[in-house]
Every structure is written in structure tokens, then in C-alpha cells.
Amino acid sequence: MRNALPILALLVLCACSSHRAGDAGAGTSAATVGNLHAAAGNHAFSPAITPGDFAEHVQQLASDAFAGRGPGTVGEDRTVAYIRSQFARIGLQPGNGADWFQAVPMVGTTASPSTTLSFTAGDTVLPLAFGTEMVVGTRSGQAHVNLKDSPLVFVGYGVDAPERDWNDYAGIDVRGKTVVILVNDPGFHANDPHLFDGRRMTWYGRWVYKFEEAARKGAAAALIIHDTAGASYGWDVVKSSWSGPQYDLPPQDDPAPRLQAQGWITGDAATALFKAAGQNLDALRAAANRPGFRAVPLDATASLSLDSKVVHTQSRNVLGLLPGSDRSGETLVYMAHWDHLGTQASDAGAAIYHGAVDNATGVAGLLELAESLRSAPVPPRRSILFLAVTLEESGLLGSRYYVAHPAIPLDKTVAAINLDAMLPIGKARDMVVVGRGSSQLEDLLKPILARQQRHVADEADPAAGYYFRSDHFNFAKAGVPALYIGSGTDLLDGGRAAGEAATRGYTSERYHQPADTYAAGSWKLDGILQDLEALRALGDTLANTGQWPNWYAGSPFRATRDAMRPSAAPRHDRK
């Protein structure tokens, strides 16, 4: 059954190249839409933000019927039809001109489990097992990638940051070679606050950057060495995230250089490789944390045989618009990603990755905000776009495509507010702002939280780099001030210890696992509803006061925003 789902969806998607405002959605029959409307019709929605309404949306989106909301599957068809039907029921207008949908072209690549990767050092051959010791894939679009005896080079953290006077590629030519890279930033494992940002991950610590930089340097392949502390998640997350179809934008929509192959190896596999090559991984890791580090060619080679199923198709963003009154050409964006990991094979058969927290909660919150704001007695002065994006789990592709092809120009976009993985752990005294210290949106949020007797807090694990791991980041890179909030951890019931324990429990036991399901008896929704009320108040401020918040001075995105809006120079900055 699992294999049948993508085939059916791809046939449907290929047959439907555009979707007008009145359409239910590509590949979604009238009967299916009727069933989705009927499901919604069984619940009496309120104009207010309520736990019952929120739970209804989560239960629908995280149910078995939605098959894990995998892009390019029947689960996508049902998901986008549901969101579109809810936008229409609420009374929004199509947000992409006359269309509810924005087609996002994508290339789906599924690596065969028979893929082989081995290292050779002298007479020693180290074969790695797919899934348990390595995962690898390709963005090249090629159905077969073969690397034979590719020289291996250890490039430390794989960073070239001129503004920090740091270049792990200095003095080495890696063209056509396979680079081996540490996860996270220089200084992380040494806990040195004077190297980069210490334990707070920068953009250079993200695996996305590392693969992109290796491609820019001309490497044939890149392998990241996994460690749980540096990645902020265990190997099981790497395995589940890199198994099954991997999606990308076509080269014409993303023409940056691409590697022939990229992937991860376990720490144990890396230790064995370095030992066979006459090197000590721990010693080289320590060297990579010091300024002046130079890449080390390993006396070893890599051989790879990678077969992939490659399919060109498309997915969809869903856009609903609440038009403004007298400043309708300006817009505020609320956003959440609807996709998850779909249905994957397991030892026990097909396993549905329901994605209840990640990110049925965000979509439910988006719908609740839309209902509440649409029901206001006076329409907002500015327009509000409710954007449900696809392919977040595949590299933020849906939001990346939207930012490149915005329905409303980015210089008319006031801000983006992102909802992703809202934890149902109860009310808190704080609200986490991921990447705190970024923009003046925080100045507007603080008095709203104060009225709730709450305060802004830093993320508990800045080393995880969550700021670079969700869809707001594409808006940020394009200059639009973007806010990404997380559930508070200083809980009214149990304090910070309880909040941090609940967060760790979700990350270790349910994040990107089939166990991320809705559990009515244990979910505490009052904290999420409090967060949504705060974000609604923030949206009301942004939509009705005419303010143009900017990035704080020193932000890497400030110059882009100032160039975009030269006549809207900020009047104040963070002290």
C-alpha cells in the first residue's frame, strides 16, 4: 500500500497543472472534498480561539486518513483540500490571485536501500550499512551516482566565513573529492564563547549550509559526522528524515551548485574510518576548533553506488487572504508548514508519521487565527495572508519558492509570523522567541505578554540552530522581519524543570517518529491557546497601526530590509 500512494498521487498531480479558486485541489475528487467538508461540518466552530476547535483541526490533520501528509502523496491531496475548505468556510479569499494554491515544482528522489558506501584505507575496506551506519542521497537529479575511489578530505566544520576570518577550505582543492565534515559550529564542542557564537549555532552550523558550501567548492560528495549533542537529535531522526523520498526545487528554480551525493555517517563509522586512515578523530576535532585549522587529506578513499528513483512533479502551498480596508496593498503573513514525513516502511510494516505536534498544531493555530481575525467586527486596515507551505521537512522548499514568487511583494510585507510545533504542555510564565534579539517584532510582543503576566525567554538549546530550521528563515534571508515563537518552558504547573523535561521528552521520543500522535487525554492545550491569543494581538497591532518593524542594528538581514524600504528607516533600535 505504501508504494501505491506516491504513484497514485503523482499521476493525479501530473494531470492537474493548475488549480483555480473554485477547485477543490489537484487529485481531490468531489466526493473526497465532500467528506472533508462533512468532517468539518460535524464540529460547530466558534469565532473565538477555543480548545475544541483547535483539537478538531489537529485530530483531522494527524489522523490515519491523512497518511502523514507526505508531499506528492494522497496525504497531500487530502491535506490541501482540508486547508482550502477551512479557509473558504472561514470566509477568506484565495490568496494567490484568483487561486487558493501556489504550485511548487519539485524533484522527488528516493535512494534505494541497496545503496552501498565503503571506505578503503590501505588494505582495510570498511563497508557501511544503509540506515544504521550511513544515509546518503543526491540532489543532482541523476538516477544513478557512482563514485569510485574518491579521495577523502577532512574539512573540519566545512566553514568559509570571511567576516570571521575563518576558512576551513583554505589551501586545499577539494574538486571531485569527498569531504568529511563535523556538525555544528567551531567552538561548540569546546564550549568556547569566543569561537563563532559559542554554543549558539550560527547559519554555518546547519547541515544545509555545509552541503551548499561543499558544492560551491566543487566537491563531488559530502558526508557529515553525526553526534547527538552537535546535531541536537539522535541518529534515529537522521535515519527517518533521510529515508523515503527527498524533495528539492528543480535546478532552474534553484541554480546553485549541487553535489553528486550528500549524507551522514555515524560517529562510530567515522572513528573507524579515521583510525584506518592513521588519524585520530578526537584530535582532529580539537584541532578544528582552533583558528588557523587547515583541512587534512585522509589516506583513504570512498566508493559509492547510489540508485535512486527520480520523479519530477509538484506540491502546493495553500494561501488564504483576509483583505485589508484602506491599506490592502500591505500585508502581514501568518504561516505554518502542512507537510510531514508521510508513510514509510518499517520492520512492522507501513508506519504513518502522523506529525501531530509537527506540524498539525501549527496549521490548526493558523486556522484558529484566521477564524478569529476574520470574525472581528472591523476588518483589518492591512491585508493578512494565511500561508500554509509545503516541503518544510525537505529543506524549507515551499517557503523558499513563495519568497521567490510572492503573492504580495516582499517590500509590502510587514512581517512574517511562523507557527511550527506548538507543544501541548500547559500554560507557562514565558514565551520562547527562537533567535531572540533579532527584530523589533520582539518590542511589540513584550507588552502583549506582559498583559498575560508573561515574558520573552531565550530558547533552551541555542546550539540546535532552530532559527535556521523553519520556514520563517526564508523570509528573514529576503529581509522581511520574521518571528518564530516556541512554547514556554517555565510552566505554571511544575516550573522550568517540568517544561524542559516535557520538551526533552517530545524531542527524544516523538519528534519525527510515528509516535507524534494526538492524545486527547494528555494534551494540555491552554498554553497553546494563550500563545495564539498573544500572536493574534500582535497581528492586530501590525495590521492596524501602520508600523514597519525592522531588524535590530547588527542583524545580518538589516541591510537587505533597508535597501528594500529606503524610505522607511527605523526610528529606534535595541539598546
C-alpha positions in Angstrom: 0.0 0.0 0.0 2.8 2.4 0.8 4.3 2.2 -2.7 0.9 2.7 -4.2 0.3 6.1 -2.5 3.0 8.1 -4.3 2.2 6.5 -7.7 -1.4 7.5 -7.4 -0.7 11.0 -6.2 1.9 11.6 -8.9 -0.5 10.5 -11.7 -3.0 13.0 -10.3 -0.5 15.8 -9.8 0.8 15.4 -13.4 -2.7 15.6 -14.7 -3.6 18.8 -12.9 -1.2 21.7 -13.7 -3.3 24.5 -12.3 -6.0 24.9 -9.7 -8.4 27.8 -9.9 -10.2 29.3 -6.9 -13.2 27.1 -7.2 -11.3 23.9 -7.5 -11.0 21.6 -4.5 -7.4 20.8 -5.3 -5.4 18.6 -7.7 -6.2 15.0 -7.4 -9.1 15.5 -4.9 -12.4 14.2 -6.1 -15.7 15.9 -5.3 -16.5 13.0 -3.0 -13.3 13.5 -1.1 -13.9 17.2 -0.7 -17.4 16.5 0.4 -16.1 14.1 3.0 -13.7 16.7 4.3 -16.5 19.3 4.5 -18.6 16.7 6.2 -15.9 16.1 8.8 -15.6 19.8 9.4 -19.4 20.1 9.4 -19.7 17.6 12.3 -18.0 20.2 14.5 -19.5 23.6 15.3 -16.6 26.0 15.0 -16.6 29.2 17.1 -15.3 32.6 16.0 -13.1 32.6 19.1 -9.9 30.6 19.6 -11.1 27.5 21.6 -9.5 24.2 22.6 -12.3 22.3 21.0 -11.8 24.0 17.6 -8.0 23.6 17.8 -8.2 19.9 18.8 -10.6 19.2 15.9 -8.2 20.5 13.3 -5.3 18.6 14.9 -7.2 15.4 15.0 -8.2 15.7 11.4 -4.8 16.5 10.1 -2.9 14.0 12.2 -5.4 11.1 11.5 -4.5 8.0 9.6 -6.6 9.2 6.7 -4.0 11.9 6.0 -1.2 9.3 5.8 1.4 11.5 7.4 0.8 14.5 5.0 3.7 13.5 2.7 4.2 15.8 -0.3 3.3 14.1 -3.6 1.0 11.5 -1.9 -2.7 11.1 -1.4 -2.0 12.6 2.0 -1.1 15.9 0.3 -4.3 15.9 -1.7 -6.4 15.4 1.5 -4.4 18.0 3.4 -4.5 20.8 1.0 -8.2 20.1 0.3 -8.9 20.3 4.0 -7.0 23.6 4.5 -8.6 25.1 1.4 -12.1 24.1 2.6 -11.4 25.6 6.0 -10.2 28.9 4.5 -13.3 29.0 2.4 -15.6 28.2 5.4 -14.0 30.9 7.4 -14.6 33.4 4.7 -11.1 34.1 3.4 -10.4 34.9 -0.2 -8.0 33.0 -2.5 -4.6 34.3 -1.6 -2.7 33.7 -4.9 -4.6 36.0 -7.2 -7.8 34.0 -8.0 -6.2 30.8 -6.8 -6.1 29.1 -3.4 -2.9 27.2 -4.4 0.6 28.0 -5.5 2.2 25.2 -7.4 5.7 24.4 -6.1 7.7 22.4 -8.6 9.8 19.7 -7.0 12.1 16.8 -7.8 11.4 13.7 -5.7 14.5 11.4 -5.2 14.3 8.2 -3.3 17.5 6.4 -2.6 17.4 2.6 -2.9 18.1 0.7 0.4 20.6 -1.3 -1.7 22.9 1.8 -1.9 26.4 0.9 -0.9 29.1 3.2 0.6 32.5 1.9 1.6 35.8 3.4 2.7 39.2 2.0 1.7 42.4 2.7 3.6 45.3 0.6 2.5 44.2 -3.0 2.7 41.3 -2.1 5.0 37.8 -1.9 3.5 35.0 -0.5 5.7 31.5 -1.1 4.2 28.8 0.9 5.8 25.2 -0.3 6.2 22.5 1.9 4.8 20.3 3.3 7.6 22.2 2.0 10.6 25.7 3.4 9.7 25.1 5.9 6.9 22.4 7.6 4.9 23.1 9.2 1.6 21.1 10.8 -1.2 21.5 13.1 -4.2 20.2 16.4 -5.3 21.8 16.0 -8.8 18.6 14.6 -10.4 20.6 11.6 -11.6 19.0 8.1 -11.2 22.5 6.6 -10.6 25.5 8.1 -9.0 28.8 6.1 -8.9 31.9 7.3 -7.2 35.0 5.1 -7.4 37.9 5.7 -5.0 37.1 9.3 -4.4 39.8 10.9 -2.2 38.6 11.8 1.3 39.4 15.1 2.9 38.5 16.2 6.5 37.5 19.8 6.3 36.7 20.4 10.0 33.3 22.2 10.2 33.3 23.0 6.5 33.0 26.7 7.0 34.1 29.6 4.8 33.3 32.8 6.7 35.4 35.8 5.6 33.8 38.1 8.1 35.0 35.8 10.9 38.4 35.3 9.3 37.7 31.6 9.1 38.1 29.3 6.1 38.3 25.5 6.6 38.9 25.2 2.8 41.9 27.4 2.7 44.9 25.9 0.8 43.1 22.7 -0.3 41.5 21.8 -3.6 38.5 19.5 -3.0 37.2 19.5 -6.5 36.0 16.0 -7.4 36.7 14.7 -3.8 34.6 13.6 -0.9 34.7 15.9 2.1 34.0 14.8 5.7 32.5 17.4 7.9 31.7 18.0 11.6 28.2 19.0 12.6 27.5 22.4 14.2 30.0 25.4 14.6 33.6 25.8 15.5 33.7 26.2 19.3 30.6 24.1 20.1 32.3 21.0 21.3 35.0 23.1 23.1 32.2 25.2 24.7 34.2 28.3 23.8 32.1 31.5 23.7 34.9 33.3 21.8 34.7 31.0 18.8 31.8 32.0 16.5 28.8 32.3 18.9 30.0 29.6 21.3 27.2 27.1 21.8 24.6 29.2 19.9 24.5 27.8 16.4 25.0 30.1 13.5 24.0 29.6 9.9 27.4 28.0 9.4 26.5 25.2 11.7 23.5 23.9 9.8 23.9 20.9 7.6 22.1 22.7 4.7 24.9 25.3 4.7 27.7 22.7 4.9 26.4 20.8 1.9 25.9 24.0 -0.1 29.4 25.3 0.7 31.0 21.9 -0.2 29.1 22.1 -3.6 30.4 25.7 -4.1 33.9 24.4 -3.5 33.5 21.8 -6.2 33.4 18.6 -4.1 31.8 15.5 -5.6 30.3 14.4 -2.3 30.0 15.5 1.4 29.5 13.4 4.5 28.6 14.9 7.9 29.7 13.1 11.0 26.7 12.8 13.3 26.9 13.4 17.0 23.8 13.8 19.1 24.9 16.8 21.0 26.1 18.7 18.0 23.1 17.9 15.8 20.7 18.2 18.8 19.0 15.0 17.7 19.8 11.3 17.7 20.7 9.1 14.7 17.1 7.8 14.6 16.0 11.3 13.5 18.7 11.4 10.8 17.6 8.0 9.6 13.8 8.8 9.5 14.3 12.2 7.9 16.6 10.9 5.1 14.7 7.8 4.4 12.0 7.8 1.8 11.5 10.5 -0.9 13.7 13.6 -0.6 12.5 16.7 -2.4 14.1 19.6 -4.0 13.4 22.5 -6.3 14.3 22.0 -9.9 17.7 23.4 -11.0 16.0 26.2 -13.0 14.3 27.4 -9.7 17.5 26.9 -7.6 20.5 27.0 -9.9 23.2 26.9 -7.1 25.9 24.2 -7.5 24.9 20.7 -6.3 26.9 17.8 -5.0 26.7 14.4 -6.7 25.9 12.9 -3.3 25.5 14.1 0.3 24.6 12.4 3.5 25.6 11.4 7.1 27.7 8.8 8.8 27.6 7.7 12.4 30.2 8.7 14.9 31.3 5.1 15.2 31.8 4.7 11.5 33.8 8.0 11.4 36.0 6.8 14.2 36.7 3.6 12.4 37.5 5.4 9.2 39.9 7.9 10.8 41.7 5.1 12.7 42.1 3.1 9.5 43.5 6.2 7.8 46.1 6.6 10.5 44.3 9.6 12.1 42.6 10.3 15.5 39.1 11.8 15.1 39.1 13.3 18.6 42.4 15.0 18.0 41.3 16.4 14.6 38.0 17.6 16.2 40.0 19.5 18.7 42.2 21.0 16.0 39.1 22.0 14.0 38.0 24.1 17.0 41.1 26.3 16.8 41.7 29.3 14.5 44.0 28.5 11.7 42.8 25.0 11.2 43.7 23.5 7.8 41.9 20.7 6.1 43.5 17.3 6.4 43.6 14.9 3.4 42.9 11.4 4.6 44.9 8.4 3.4 41.6 6.8 2.3 39.0 6.8 -0.4 35.2 6.5 -0.7 33.3 4.4 -3.2 29.6 4.9 -3.6 26.9 3.2 -5.7 23.6 5.1 -5.4 20.5 4.2 -7.3 17.5 6.5 -6.9 14.0 6.8 -8.2 13.7 10.3 -9.6 10.3 11.9 -10.2 9.5 15.4 -11.4 6.2 16.7 -10.0 4.8 19.4 -7.9 3.4 20.1 -4.5 1.3 23.0 -3.3 1.3 25.9 -0.9 -2.2 27.0 0.3 -3.0 30.7 0.5 -6.0 32.4 2.1 -6.3 36.2 2.2 -8.2 38.5 4.6 -8.2 41.7 2.6 -7.4 45.0 4.3 -9.6 48.1 4.2 -7.6 51.2 3.4 -4.0 49.7 3.3 -4.9 46.4 1.5 -1.7 46.5 -0.6 0.4 45.9 2.5 0.2 42.5 4.2 1.1 40.6 7.4 1.9 36.9 6.9 0.9 34.2 9.3 2.5 30.9 8.2 2.8 27.2 9.1 4.0 24.2 7.2 1.4 21.5 6.5 3.8 18.7 5.4 5.3 15.9 7.4 7.2 12.6 6.6 4.3 10.6 5.2 4.1 6.8 5.4 7.3 4.8 5.5 8.3 1.2 5.6 9.3 -0.3 8.9 10.0 -3.7 10.4 6.4 -3.9 11.5 5.0 -2.8 8.1 4.0 0.6 6.9 4.4 3.3 9.6 2.5 6.6 9.4 4.4 9.6 10.7 1.4 11.5 11.9 3.1 14.8 12.7 0.5 15.9 15.3 2.8 18.4 17.0 5.0 18.8 13.9 3.0 20.5 12.4 -0.7 19.8 12.7 -0.5 22.1 15.7 0.9 25.0 13.6 -1.8 24.5 10.9 -4.5 24.3 13.5 -3.2 27.5 15.0 -3.1 29.2 11.6 -6.8 28.2 11.1 -7.8 29.4 14.5 -6.1 32.8 14.0 -7.8 33.1 10.6 -11.2 32.4 12.1 -10.6 34.9 15.0 -9.3 37.7 12.8 -11.9 37.2 10.1 -14.7 37.4 12.8 -13.5 40.8 14.1 -16.2 43.4 13.9 -14.0 45.7 11.9 -11.8 44.4 9.1 -8.0 45.0 9.4 -6.5 48.0 7.7 -3.8 45.9 6.2 -4.4 42.6 4.5 -3.4 39.4 6.3 -2.2 36.4 4.4 -2.6 32.9 5.9 0.1 30.8 4.2 0.3 27.0 4.6 3.5 25.9 3.0 4.8 22.6 1.8 8.1 20.8 1.8 9.4 22.3 5.1 10.7 18.9 6.1 12.6 18.8 2.8 14.7 21.9 3.2 12.1 24.7 3.6 11.3 24.5 -0.1 7.7 25.7 -0.1 8.5 28.9 1.7 11.7 29.3 -0.4 9.5 29.1 -3.5 7.0 31.6 -2.1 9.6 34.1 -1.2 11.0 33.9 -4.8 7.4 34.2 -6.2 5.4 36.1 -3.5 1.7 36.7 -4.0 2.3 40.2 -2.4 5.6 41.9 -2.9 8.1 41.5 -0.1 8.6 45.2 0.2 4.9 45.4 1.0 5.1 42.5 3.5 5.2 44.0 7.0 6.3 40.8 8.8 6.0 37.0 8.9 4.9 35.1 12.0 5.7 31.4 12.0 3.9 28.6 13.8 5.8 25.4 14.0 5.4 22.5 16.5 3.4 24.1 19.3 3.9 21.8 22.4 0.7 20.9 24.3 2.4 21.1 27.8 0.3 23.7 29.5 0.5 27.4 30.4 3.8 29.0 31.0 5.2 32.2 32.5 7.2 32.8 29.4 7.1 32.5 25.6 10.3 31.4 23.8 11.4 33.6 20.9 13.7 31.5 18.8 16.7 33.5 17.7 15.9 36.2 20.3 17.5 39.5 19.7 16.7 39.7 16.0 14.0 42.2 15.3 11.7 44.9 16.6 8.8 42.5 16.5 10.0 41.5 19.9 9.4 45.0 21.2 5.8 44.8 20.1 5.4 41.3 21.6 6.7 42.2 25.0 3.9 44.4 26.3 1.4 41.9 24.9 3.0 39.2 27.0 3.2 41.5 30.0 -0.6 41.8 29.9 -0.7 38.0 30.2 1.8 38.2 33.1 4.4 36.6 30.9 7.8 37.5 29.4 10.1 36.7 26.5 12.6 33.9 27.0 15.6 32.5 25.1 15.4 29.1 23.6 16.7 26.4 25.9 19.1 24.9 23.3 20.6 27.6 21.1 23.1 25.1 19.8 20.3 23.3 18.0 20.0 26.2 15.4 16.2 26.2 15.4 16.3 29.7 14.0 17.5 28.2 10.7 15.3 25.2 10.7 11.8 26.6 9.9 10.1 28.5 7.2 10.4 32.0 8.6 14.1 31.8 7.8 13.5 32.2 4.0 11.6 35.5 4.8 14.5 36.6 7.0 17.1 35.9 4.4 15.0 38.0 2.0 14.9 40.9 4.5 11.3 40.6 5.9 11.3 40.7 9.7 10.2 37.3 10.9 9.1 36.0 14.3 9.4 32.3 15.3 7.9 31.5 18.7 8.2 28.4 20.8 6.2 27.1 23.7 7.2 28.5 27.0 9.1 26.2 29.4 8.6 27.9 32.8 5.3 26.1 33.3 2.8 27.2 35.9 2.5 23.5 36.9 6.0 22.3 37.7 8.1 25.3 36.7 11.1 25.2 34.4 12.1 21.7 35.3 8.8 20.3 34.2 8.8 22.4 31.0 12.3 21.3 30.0 11.6 17.7 30.8 8.4 17.8 28.6 10.4 19.4 25.8 13.1 16.8 26.0 10.6 14.0 26.1 9.0 15.2 22.9 12.3 15.6 21.1 13.7 12.2 22.2 10.5 10.1 21.9 8.2 11.6 19.4 9.9 14.2 17.1 10.0 12.8 13.6 8.7 9.4 14.8 5.3 7.6 14.3 4.6 8.3 18.0 3.9 12.0 17.3 0.2 11.5 17.5 -2.7 13.4 19.1 -3.6 12.2 22.6 -6.7 13.9 23.9 -6.2 12.7 27.5 -2.6 14.0 27.9 -2.5 17.1 25.7 -2.8 20.4 27.7 -4.0 23.0 25.2 -4.4 26.0 27.4 -0.8 27.1 26.9 -1.1 26.9 23.1 -4.3 28.9 23.2 -2.5 31.6 25.3 0.2 31.7 22.7 -2.3 32.1 19.9 -4.1 34.9 21.7 -0.7 36.7 22.0 0.0 36.2 18.4 -3.4 37.4 17.5 -2.9 40.6 19.5 0.5 41.1 17.7 -1.2 40.6 14.4 -3.9 43.2 15.3 -1.1 45.7 16.1 0.7 45.1 12.9 -2.4 45.1 10.7 -3.9 48.3 12.2 -1.2 50.7 13.4 0.8 51.2 10.3 4.1 50.3 11.9 7.0 48.9 9.9 9.2 47.0 12.4 12.7 46.4 11.3 15.6 44.1 12.2 17.8 45.3 15.1 21.0 47.0 14.2 23.7 44.4 13.7 21.3 41.8 12.2 22.7 40.2 9.0 19.2 40.9 7.4 19.0 44.6 8.3 20.8 45.8 5.2 18.5 43.9 2.9 15.4 45.3 4.5 16.8 48.9 4.5 17.6 48.5 0.8 14.1 47.2 0.1 12.4 50.0 2.0 14.9 53.0 2.0 12.1 55.5 2.9 11.1 53.5 6.0 14.3 53.8 8.0 13.6 52.6 11.6 13.2 55.2 14.3 14.6 53.1 17.2 16.8 50.2 17.8 17.6 47.9 20.6 19.8 49.4 23.2 
